[in-house]
Amino acid sequence: MLLSIHPHQERPVNDTYKQVKDRLRVLDTVLTRGGIGNRDLAQAISMVHRLVKKGDRSREPSTEILRSLDKAEALGRADTA
């Protein structure tokens, strides 16, 4: 039996990473629903997307990801207030 290994095969995702991605989706919604004019919010969300993309999803999210996500959420709350 031959097993093929695909270089682009998805790695298992840590549950905490799933929570981070869910929180990030909420921020994306905030941005598209009116926060588009908030450059700081857009930049913070973009930073989190970059960090998540290069992070190891099989491990816990780094403190840098979590801090950046918290900052983006704070900006999102301020934008919707």
Secondary structure, DSSP 4 states (H G I P E B T S, - for coil): ------TTPPPPPPHHHHHHHHHHHHHHHHHHTTGGG-HHHHHHHHHHHHHHHHS-TTSPPPHHHHHHHHHHHHHHHHHH-
